[in-house]
Every structure is written in C-alpha cells, then in structure tokens.
C-alpha cells in the first residue's frame, strides 16, 4: 500500500514540477537547468580529480562557481523579462483583474526561484569541495 502511495506521490510531484517548468518559460528554465547540470558535473569532476591533482580540482571549483552564478543571473534575467511582459499586458488591457495580474507576477518569479534553487544546490557542492581540498596560496 505504501509503495503505491509513494508512486502516486512521485507522479503527482513530477506533474507539478513539469507544469511549473513550462509556466516559467521553457527557454530560460532550460538554460538554468543546463547551468545546474553543468555545475553538478564540474563538482563531480572536481571530486574525482582531487585524487590526482589539486590544481585540476581547483580549476573545476572555479568553473562550478562560474556556472552556478550564470544560472542565478539567467534566473533574474528571465524574471525581469517576464515582469516587462506582464506590465506590457497590463498596459494593453487597461485595468486587468487582480487574479490575472497576480498570475503574471507568479509566472515571472518562477525563473528567479529556479535560478536561486540551482545556485544554492551548486553552492552546497562548492562548500563541500572546498572543505575537501587543501588551500593553494598562489591563487590569483
């Protein structure tokens, strides 16, 4: 019984996540997802290369920082563009109902939320990788 309940909850969560992903705009949400996946790839490569070369691990650490920041910035860019689009719609309609305006604001904030989520996940990996690596004194 609990297995069926867990599978139903998993399908329900997947449907909600897919719906939010599409509402946020597939272009920016896909770019942020790519940044998250690239950040996770660099974190894994950093852990693997830390066994062989500390310099290489630090290179992957810097790449992870850059890709996580790119995801964050893309999230806020998508949010600003969504707000501009929402205000253009409000301007064209004149006096929209509050429910429609609130829905437009919600959609415009989805990309910023996903960008922040991907940034936090990557930063946790960066923190763990930094704790594992010895510091290098000749960094620029």
N, C-alpha and C positions, 0 to 999 in steps of 0.2 A: 504494500500500500504506500509506504513512504517513497519507494522508487518511482512509482507512477506520479506521486505528488511532486517529487523533485524534477522529473522530466517535464511535467506540465509547467512548473515554475520557470524552468530553463527556457522553454519555448516562449512563454509569456515575456520573460525578460529580453529575449532575443528580438521579439517583435517590437517591443518598446524601444530598444536601442536602435534598431533599424529605422523605425519611424522618426526618432529624434535626429538620427544621422541625415536622413533625407530632408527633414524640415530645416536643418541648419544650412542647407545648401551643399550639394554633393561636391562641388569644386573645392571649396575651402575645407570642408570636413575631410575630404580625401587627402588634400595636401597636408593637413595636420596629422592625419593618421599615418601618412608616409613618414613624416618627421618623427613621430613616436616610434615607428618600427625601425627606422634608421638609428635612432638614439639607443634603442634596446640592442640592436646589432652591434653598435660600437661599444656598448657596455660589456657585452659578452666577449667580443674580440679583445677588449682591454683585460678582462679576467684571464682569458686564455693566453694572451701574450705576456702577462705579468710573470708567468712561469719562466719565460725565456729572456725577455728584455724589458727592463723598467722604462727605458726611453720610449719604446714602442707603446707600452701601456699608457704612458703619459700623453702620447700623440692621440691615442684613441679617446682618452679622457677629454682632451681639448675638442676633438671632433664631436663628442657627445654633448659637451656644453654648447657648442655652436648649433647643433641640430635641435637641441631642446629649446634654445632661445628662438630659433626660426619658427618652430611650431607655436610658441607663445605669441610672437609678433603676427604670424599669419592669422591666429585666432582673433586678435584685436583688430586687424585689418578687415577681416570678414565681418566683424561686429559693426565697425564704423560704416562699411559699405551697406550693410543691412539696415542700419539706422537711417542712412541717407535715403535709401529706397523706401523705407516706411514713411519718412517725412514727405517724400515726393508724392506718395499715395495719399497721405492726409491732405496735402495741399491741393491735389487734383479733386478729391472728394468734397472738400469744404469742411463739413462737420461730421466726421465718422462716429459711429457708436463706440463707446469706451471699450467694449469687448473686442472689437476689431483692432483698435489701437493697442490694447494690451497684448493681443495675439501677435501683432507685428513686432512689438518690443521683445516678446519672449523668443521669437524666432531669431531676431538679430543678436540676442545674447547667447544663443546655443554655440556659436563658433568660439566665442571668448571662453565659455565654460569648458569646451573640449580642449582648447589650447592650454588653459590652465591645468586641466587634468593631465594632459600629456607632459607638460612641464614638470609637474610635481612627481610623476612616476619616474621621469628621467633623472630628476634631481636626487631622488632617493637612491637610484643606481649609482649616480656620481658620488654621492656621500659614502656609500659602501666601498666603492672602488678606491676612493681617496684614503679611506681608513686602512685598506689593504696594502696600498703602495707606500714605499718609503718616499720621503720628500727628496726632491732634487734641488740643490742650492743654486745651480747656474741657469735657472729658468729666466726667460725674458719677460 
